[in-house]
Amino acid sequence: MKTYDSLVIGEGPAGVTAALYLCRSGCSVLLVEQMTTGGQILQTSDLDNYPGYPHGIKGYELADLFAAHLEGLANLERLTASVTQVTGVAGDFTVNFSQGDPIKARTVLVCTGAKHRQLGVQREQELTGHGVSYCALCDGNFFRNKDVAVVGGGNAALEESLYLANIVSKIHLIHRRDAFRGRKVYQDRLLSQTDKIQTHLSCVVEALHGSKDLEGITIKNLNTNATEEIACEAIFIYVGFEPITTFLPETLKKDPAGFIITDTEMNSSIPGIFAAGDIRSKSCRQVITAAGDGATAAQAAFVFLEQLHA
Ligand SMILES: Cc1cc2nc3c(=O)[nH]c(=O)nc-3n(C[C@H](O)[C@H](O)[C@H](O)COP(=O)(O)OP(=O)(O)OC[C@H]3O[C@@H](n4cnc5c(N)ncnc54)[C@H](O)[C@@H]3O)c2cc1C
């Protein structure tokens, strides 16, 4: 079985940075990604808070630059697959994939980010791809000049509503609380487009309607219990993220929401397993913090490997 100094899981900002730093330190690295380079930034229309890009950068452009940075790195091997299981102990982890042979790794860097949380209403899965979406950037264009709904009150919901406002005819923005949590700059931009974006605060989605494709939704006001039917051809759902840790040992310590608990050096509770980026328990989940975590985790793994060899 082939052995690597480090297995890095995920090619989002955290994983790409970790792989870069480890390779530059002379470690042998297997970088595995189940989809394509970029992670969540592929769902971001414009990043306007990443230093060095004063006029912002498209998510897919930054992802392309990440991919280019990985090209030709000595000591780097890449695999397109899902990690399905990590077992063993520090210095001798065995890793299984959805395809390909298992490998051994001395250290494991978990940079798997998070996935969209579902709303939990009936028919959500059945209508996914038929009007139910978790990515406006991917699917918004299918609903050009149509009425759509967006659910959520954080940055993702607000940012995606602003993106959709350039494409669709009307947006019903539905949030279960009485105020949005997203950045003020987004809230101000929303308020300047009340002709296009209608907000429904203190409301939840009760039902999805339509035979093959979504045709409308029912919302309920939590203060009055009044229900309202809204005709729309798409609903974009942004109600939070779930960490992806099912392939890791059950003994790994996580916070109540399931995010991996680390120290400031990105050490998890299991020696030799490090976590970086959105997957770890922390308050600020951004590209810049994910990249910073990736660099720190790589340095910690390098020191750990040196101690193993000593
Ligand atoms: C709509 C939206 C807008 C955003 N806007 C901004 C913004 O303006 N500015 C900003 O700084 N941040 C923004 N963010 C947040 C930012 O994108 C994330 O904080 C950042 O991408 C986290 O990086 P990461 O590497 O930790 O994880 P991710 O980007 O989630 O990458 C994780 C990668 O791991 C892969 N993976 C998961 N499980 C496995 C497995 N078992 N095997 C193999 N691969 C696996 C995934 O496919 C994914 O590619 C936004 C996010 C979203 C969704």
The ligand as a Tripos MOL2 file, in Angstrom:
@<TRIPOS>MOLECULE
LIG
   53    58     1     0     0
SMALL
NO_CHARGES

@<TRIPOS>ATOM
      1 C1        -22.6990   31.4670   -1.5110 C.3       1 LIG1
      2 C2        -21.4170   31.6820   -0.7510 C.ar      1 LIG1
      3 C3        -20.8050   32.9200   -0.7600 C.ar      1 LIG1
      4 C4        -19.6090   33.1360   -0.0570 C.ar      1 LIG1
      5 N1        -19.0140   34.3710   -0.1380 N.ar      1 LIG1
      6 C5        -17.8060   34.5520    0.4510 C.ar      1 LIG1
      7 C6        -17.1070   35.8050    0.3080 C.ar      1 LIG1
      8 O1        -17.5970   36.7430   -0.3340 O.2       1 LIG1
      9 N2        -15.8950   35.9260    0.9190 N.ar      1 LIG1
     10 C7        -15.3270   34.9210    1.6360 C.ar      1 LIG1
     11 O2        -14.2040   35.0970    2.1170 O.2       1 LIG1
     12 N3        -15.9630   33.7390    1.7900 N.ar      1 LIG1
     13 C8        -17.1870   33.5290    1.2230 C.ar      1 LIG1
     14 N4        -17.8350   32.3340    1.3760 N.ar      1 LIG1
     15 C9        -17.2710   31.3270    2.3010 C.3       1 LIG1
     16 C10       -16.0600   30.5820    1.7160 C.3       1 LIG1
     17 O3        -16.3640   30.1460    0.4100 O.3       1 LIG1
     18 C11       -15.7170   29.4280    2.6270 C.3       1 LIG1
     19 O4        -15.4730   29.9130    3.9220 O.3       1 LIG1
     20 C12       -14.4680   28.6880    2.1440 C.3       1 LIG1
     21 O5        -14.6490   28.2040    0.8310 O.3       1 LIG1
     22 C13       -14.1530   27.5250    3.0640 C.3       1 LIG1
     23 O6        -13.0600   26.8510    2.5480 O.3       1 LIG1
     24 P1        -12.7360   25.3350    2.9610 P.3       1 LIG1
     25 O7        -11.5140   24.9600    2.1940 O.co2     1 LIG1
     26 O8        -12.7150   25.2130    4.4220 O.co2     1 LIG1
     27 O9        -13.9830   24.4580    2.5150 O.3       1 LIG1
     28 P2        -14.7630   24.3340    1.1330 P.3       1 LIG1
     29 O10       -14.6080   25.5420    0.3060 O.co2     1 LIG1
     30 O11       -16.1320   23.9030    1.5320 O.co2     1 LIG1
     31 O12       -14.0310   23.1250    0.3860 O.3       1 LIG1
     32 C14       -14.1140   21.8040    0.8680 C.3       1 LIG1
     33 C15       -13.8180   20.8360   -0.2620 C.3       1 LIG1
     34 O13       -13.7350   19.5030    0.2840 O.3       1 LIG1
     35 C16       -14.3500   18.5980   -0.6180 C.3       1 LIG1
     36 N5        -14.7600   17.4020    0.1320 N.ar      1 LIG1
     37 C17       -15.6930   17.3400    1.1230 C.ar      1 LIG1
     38 N6        -15.7820   16.0790    1.6050 N.ar      1 LIG1
     39 C18       -14.8900   15.3360    0.8870 C.ar      1 LIG1
     40 C19       -14.5270   13.9530    0.9080 C.ar      1 LIG1
     41 N7        -15.0740   13.0850    1.7940 N.pl3     1 LIG1
     42 N8        -13.6040   13.5100    0.0350 N.ar      1 LIG1
     43 C20       -13.0230   14.3790   -0.8460 C.ar      1 LIG1
     44 N9        -13.3170   15.7060   -0.9030 N.ar      1 LIG1
     45 C21       -14.2360   16.1640   -0.0470 C.ar      1 LIG1
     46 C22       -15.5240   19.3860   -1.1790 C.3       1 LIG1
     47 O14       -15.9670   18.8420   -2.4100 O.3       1 LIG1
     48 C23       -14.9260   20.8010   -1.3170 C.3       1 LIG1
     49 O15       -14.3680   21.0160   -2.5920 O.3       1 LIG1
     50 C24       -19.0180   32.0730    0.6880 C.ar      1 LIG1
     51 C25       -19.6310   30.8220    0.6940 C.ar      1 LIG1
     52 C26       -20.8110   30.6120   -0.0170 C.ar      1 LIG1
     53 C27       -21.4600   29.2430   -0.0260 C.3       1 LIG1
@<TRIPOS>BOND
     1     1     2 1
     2     2     3 ar
     3     2    52 ar
     4     3     4 ar
     5     4     5 ar
     6     4    50 ar
     7     5     6 ar
     8     6     7 ar
     9     6    13 1
    10     7     8 2
    11     7     9 ar
    12     9    10 ar
    13    10    11 2
    14    10    12 ar
    15    12    13 ar
    16    13    14 ar
    17    14    15 1
    18    14    50 ar
    19    15    16 1
    20    16    17 1
    21    16    18 1
    22    18    19 1
    23    18    20 1
    24    20    21 1
    25    20    22 1
    26    22    23 1
    27    23    24 1
    28    24    25 2
    29    24    26 1
    30    24    27 1
    31    27    28 1
    32    28    29 2
    33    28    30 1
    34    28    31 1
    35    31    32 1
    36    32    33 1
    37    33    34 1
    38    33    48 1
    39    34    35 1
    40    35    36 1
    41    35    46 1
    42    36    37 ar
    43    36    45 ar
    44    37    38 ar
    45    38    39 ar
    46    39    40 ar
    47    39    45 ar
    48    40    41 1
    49    40    42 ar
    50    42    43 ar
    51    43    44 ar
    52    44    45 ar
    53    46    47 1
    54    46    48 1
    55    48    49 1
    56    50    51 ar
    57    51    52 ar
    58    52    53 1
@<TRIPOS>SUBSTRUCTURE
     1 LIG1         1 GROUP 0 **** ****
